[in-house]
Amino acid sequence: MVENDATRDDYEDKYLGGGEDDLTERLADIDDETAEARAQALLEGLDDYDLDEEDRALLGAWGFDFDEEDEQFADPVVAIVGRPNVGKSTIINRILGRREAVVEDKPGVTRDRVSYKAEWVGKRFTLVDTGGWESDARGIDAQVADQAEIAVEQADVVILVVDARVGITASDEQIVRMLRRVKKPIILMANKIDDSHLEPEIYSLWSLGMGQPFPVSGLHGRGLADALDELLEVMPEHSQYAQPEAPGGPRRVALIGRPNVGKSSLLNKLAGSERAVVNDLAGTTRDPIDEVIELGGYPWRFIDTAGIRRRQHMAKGAEFYSSLRTQTALERSEVAVVLLDVSEPLSEQDVRIIQTTIDSGRAMVLAFNKWDTLDEERRDMLEREIDRDLAHVKWAPRVNISAKTGWHKDKLVPALERSLESWDSRIPTGRLNAFLGELAAAHPHPLRGGKQPRILFGTQVSSRPPKFVLFTTGFLDPGYRRFITRRLRETFDFTGTPIEISMRVRERRSLGIVRGAKRKRVARAHANANVLPKRERA
C-alpha cells in the first residue's frame, strides 16, 4: 500500500506517547558494520517462520538494471502533415500499432505537434503528428498551422496526407507550395482508399507534383506497407536536425493539472519558444507533447498533457482519449509537476490529480502558478490553506512560479532533482533494520488481543518509488504504519516521492522444524568460517 500521510496524527499521541524520542542520535551511534551484522542475524531468525518461495525471492534479491543505450546519433524525424481531418492521426496509430494519437471524426482534434518513437522493418524513426494546416487560419487555428510549419522545418522527411475521396482542395495546393519551399523528401499518401475499387481516385493527385501517390487506408492499414517501404528509401540513416539524447536519456517530466491551468505556457517558457499552442480555451492540448529542454546544464524531457477532466466517463470523444493520454504520460514519466492555479480555490479536481500522481508511483513537485499576482497578505493566508488542505502531501516540494512570465522558473530544477534523488534512492538493509529496531524499541506497537505484533525484518525490495516489505508476527495498525512512514521520511529524507509499505504476516513454525533450521544455520556458519563442527573434528 502507498502510505501518503506524512503528518503526525492522533494515533501517535494516544498510543505512542507523542512519538518523541532520540532516534536520530541512537542511529548515529550504530556503525554500518554493526547494522549489517544485526540485519544478518534477523534474517537468519526468519528461518524459524513459515516463508514461501516469494518471501525468499524478496529476501534474496533486490534491484534492477538500467537499459542505457549509448546513442551517438538521433533517429531520423518524419513529419506527417495535411489539412484538417484527412486522417493523419489515424495513420499514425496504424504505423505505431497502438492508439496513441487522439482520433475523432471532426476537424482540429490534433492541435500541437506531438512526437512518437516508431519502427518499420527494424529501422527506427521519430514520427511527428501535427495539427491541420490552413493558410488562412485565424486565432488558435493559426497557431496550429504555425506548429505544423515548424514540424516540417525540423523534419528529415515529410509525409503529406490528402483525402483521396474529396480530391485536391485549395488547402492541399497551399500545403504543396509550402513544402516546395523547404525542399525535403515527400511521401504522398492518398488516404481513405479502403477498397481496391477506389484506387482510380488517386490518379488526379499526380497533378500536385509530389511524385507517386500511395493509396492507403489509415482505418484498415491497407497500402501502408508500400508507402513505408518507400519512406525508408528516402529517409537518412540519422537525423540532420534532431540532437541525440544523452546516455540513458533525459529524465522524464510530466506536466499535469486541470485544463487551462498554464501547462503549455510553462512548457513554452521553459523551452524559450512557442512549442505548444496556448489559448484561453480550456483543453487546447489534447495529446502529450514531448520536448527535450536543457535546464541547469542537463537535458529534461517534458511531457505537456491534456488537463484531467472531472470524470473520464463524463468526457466524450477526443476529451475522453485525452484523459487516457494523460494517464499514459504519467506512466511514461519519472516525476510529475502538478500545476495548481492560485487565482482559484483548491478544488476537488486538484486533489484528485494529486492522488492520481501518488497512485502512479511517480515522484512529484507541486507548482503554484500565478503566485506573483498575490499580495503579501494573500500569500500568507494561502500558505496556511495549503498546509491544511494538502497536509497528506507535505513531503512534496513546493515551487511558487508564474508560467506566463517565467518568474521563479529557475527554482523548478532543484525541486525536480531533489524529488528524483529520493525516488531513486535505496536504504541499505542494515540501516533499515537498525531504524526499525530502534523505532520499535522506543515506540512498541500497542497490544492487540493480548498480543503485540513485532517487526521481524524489513527490506527495500525496489526503488522508483521506494517499496518496503516488513515481515511481522501480526498485522500492524494503519496508524502505526503511518507512523513508520513519517519517521522513515524524516530519518532518510524521502522528499518528493511516495513510499509503498506492505506487510507479510508470518507464523512461527513447529519446535521440531525450528530446531532443524537452527542446526542448518550453525552448519552454514561453520562452513562459511571454514571451521568443522566439533563432532567431525573429533
ZIJOTA-V228816 format. One record per pair of residues at least 6 apart in sequence whose ideal C-beta (glycine too) atoms are under 7 Angstrom apart, sorted by the first residue. I is the first residue (numbers start at 0). J is the second residue. Records with the same first field share a line. If there is no record, write none. Layout:
# ZIJOTA-V228816
I=J + J
This chain:
# ZIJOTA-V228816
0=499 + 500 + 501
1=357 + 358 + 497 + 499
2=480 + 481 + 484 + 498 + 500
3=357 + 391 + 392 + 497
4=391 + 481
5=393 + 394 + 484 + 485 + 488
6=390 + 393
7=18 + 485
8=478 + 481
10=478 + 481 + 482
11=17 + 18 + 482
14=445
15=442 + 482
16=442
18=442 + 482
20=441 + 442
22=437 + 438 + 441 + 486 + 490
23=490
25=437
26=433 + 434 + 437
29=433
31=429
34=429 + 430 + 433
35=429
37=429 + 432 + 433
38=428 + 429 + 432
41=432 + 455 + 456
42=58 + 456
43=520
44=455
45=455 + 456 + 470
46=516 + 520
47=507 + 508 + 513 + 516
48=455 + 505 + 506 + 507 + 508
49=505 + 506 + 508
50=505
54=503
57=458 + 460 + 468
58=458
61=459 + 460
63=461
65=247
67=246 + 247
69=246
70=243 + 244
71=243
72=237 + 243
73=237 + 238 + 241 + 242 + 243
74=123 + 124 + 125 + 238
75=124 + 155 + 156 + 234 + 235 + 237 + 238
76=125 + 127 + 153 + 154 + 155 + 238 + 240 + 241
77=124 + 125 + 126 + 127 + 154 + 155 + 156 + 158 + 230 + 234
78=127 + 129 + 150 + 151 + 154 + 157
79=87 + 90 + 91 + 126 + 127 + 128 + 129 + 158 + 160
80=129 + 132 + 147 + 151 + 157 + 159 + 174
81=87 + 131 + 132 + 159 + 160 + 161 + 174
82=131 + 132 + 133 + 168 + 170 + 171 + 174
83=106 + 107 + 131 + 133
84=105 + 106 + 131
85=160 + 161 + 162 + 190
86=160 + 190 + 191 + 217
87=109 + 128 + 160
88=100 + 101 + 102 + 108 + 109 + 128
89=102 + 217 + 218
90=160 + 188 + 190 + 215 + 217
91=99 + 100 + 115 + 126 + 128
92=98 + 99 + 100 + 102
93=217 + 220 + 223
94=117 + 126 + 223
95=115 + 117
99=115
100=109 + 113 + 128 + 286
101=108 + 109 + 285 + 286 + 317 + 320 + 321 + 324
102=108
103=316 + 317
106=131
107=130 + 131 + 140
108=285 + 317
109=128 + 129 + 130 + 285 + 286
110=130 + 143 + 276 + 283 + 284 + 285
111=130 + 146 + 275 + 276 + 284 + 286 + 288
112=127 + 128 + 129 + 146 + 147 + 149 + 150
113=128 + 286 + 287 + 288
114=125 + 126 + 127 + 289
115=126
116=123 + 125
117=124 + 126
119=227 + 231
122=231
124=234
125=241
127=150 + 154
128=286
129=146 + 147 + 150
130=143 + 146 + 147
131=143
132=144 + 147 + 174
133=140 + 144 + 170
134=173
136=143 + 144
139=276 + 278 + 280 + 283
142=276
143=276
146=276
148=177
151=157 + 178 + 181
152=181
153=240
154=183
155=234 + 235 + 238 + 239 + 240
156=183 + 184 + 186 + 230 + 233 + 234
157=178 + 183 + 185
158=186 + 188
159=174 + 178 + 185 + 187 + 188 + 209
160=188 + 190
161=171 + 189 + 190 + 204
162=190 + 191
163=189 + 190 + 191 + 192 + 200 + 201 + 204 + 214
164=191 + 200
166=203
167=203 + 204 + 206 + 207
171=207
175=207 + 208 + 209
178=185
184=233
185=209 + 210
186=213 + 226 + 229 + 230
187=204 + 207 + 209 + 210 + 211 + 212 + 213
188=213 + 215 + 226
189=201 + 204 + 212 + 213 + 214 + 215
190=215 + 217
191=216
192=198 + 200 + 201 + 214 + 215 + 216 + 221 + 222
193=216 + 218 + 219 + 221
198=214
201=212 + 214
204=212
205=212
213=222 + 225 + 226 + 229
214=222
215=221 + 222 + 223 + 226
216=222
244=291 + 298
245=298
249=291 + 298 + 299 + 300
250=299 + 333 + 334 + 419
251=300 + 302 + 331 + 332 + 333
252=299 + 300 + 301 + 302 + 332 + 334 + 336 + 415
253=302 + 304 + 328 + 329 + 332 + 335
254=262 + 265 + 266 + 301 + 302 + 303 + 304 + 336 + 338
255=304 + 307 + 325 + 329 + 335 + 337 + 352 + 356
256=262 + 306 + 337 + 338 + 339 + 352
257=306 + 307 + 348 + 349 + 352
258=281 + 282 + 306 + 308
259=281 + 306
260=306 + 338 + 340 + 368
261=338 + 340 + 368 + 402
262=284 + 303 + 304 + 338
263=275 + 276 + 277 + 283 + 284 + 303
264=277 + 402 + 403
265=338 + 402
266=274 + 275 + 290 + 301 + 303
267=273 + 274 + 275 + 277
268=402 + 405 + 408
269=292 + 294 + 301 + 408
270=290 + 292
274=290
275=284 + 288 + 303
276=283 + 284
281=306
282=305 + 306 + 318
284=303 + 304 + 305
285=305 + 317 + 321
286=324
287=302 + 303 + 304 + 324 + 327 + 328
288=302 + 303
289=300 + 302
290=301
291=298 + 300
292=299 + 301
294=412
295=412
302=328 + 331 + 332
304=324 + 325 + 328
305=321 + 322 + 324 + 325
307=322 + 325 + 352 + 355
308=314 + 318 + 322
309=348
311=319 + 322
314=322
329=335 + 356 + 359 + 361
330=359
332=361
333=361 + 362 + 419 + 422
334=361 + 362 + 363 + 364 + 415 + 418 + 419 + 422
335=356 + 361 + 363
336=364 + 366
337=352 + 353 + 356 + 363 + 365 + 366
338=366 + 368
339=345 + 349 + 365 + 366 + 367 + 368
340=368 + 369
341=367 + 368 + 369 + 370 + 373 + 381
342=369 + 372
345=388
353=392
356=363
357=497
360=464 + 497
362=418 + 419 + 421 + 422 + 495 + 496
363=395 + 418 + 495
364=395 + 396 + 398 + 414 + 415 + 418 + 495
365=395 + 397
366=398 + 400 + 411
367=397 + 399 + 400
368=400 + 401 + 402
369=401
370=399 + 400 + 401
371=401 + 404 + 406
373=381
394=488 + 493 + 494 + 495
395=495
396=414 + 417 + 418 + 494 + 495
398=407 + 410 + 411 + 414
399=407
400=406 + 407 + 408 + 411
401=407
417=494 + 495
418=494 + 495 + 496
421=492 + 493 + 494 + 495 + 496
422=462 + 463 + 464 + 495 + 496
423=462 + 463
424=462 + 465
425=459 + 462
426=459 + 491
428=458
431=457 + 458 + 459
432=456 + 457
434=490
435=454 + 457
438=483 + 486
439=454
443=451
444=451 + 452 + 475 + 479
447=473
450=473
452=471 + 472 + 473 + 474 + 475
453=471 + 472
454=469 + 471
455=470 + 471 + 472
456=470
457=467 + 469
458=468
459=465 + 466 + 467
460=466 + 468
464=496 + 497 + 498 + 499
465=493 + 496 + 498
466=499
467=499 + 500
468=501 + 503
469=500 + 502
470=503 + 505
471=502 + 504
473=504
474=502 + 504
475=502
480=500
483=500
484=498 + 500
487=493 + 498
522=532
525=531 + 532
